Amino acid sequence: MAAVRAESSFIDLEESLAISIDLIEKTAGGCAELNAFPETFLPCYPELLGVAAGGTAHPLL
């Protein structure tokens, strides 16, 4: 098992996916069968990032 502690790319899903794939491949070389990433490592999960509670636009976007 590997607990991932790394930075993803801010609001860039494609780059964050590339980072996660790279980390998974590196830990697989160390025999890790499971990688645990933080819940928000991939941007826009679990809801659209631009929508805050109540359906209003997020002030940072």
Helices and strands as residue ranges (DSSP letters): E 2-3, H 13-28, E 35-36
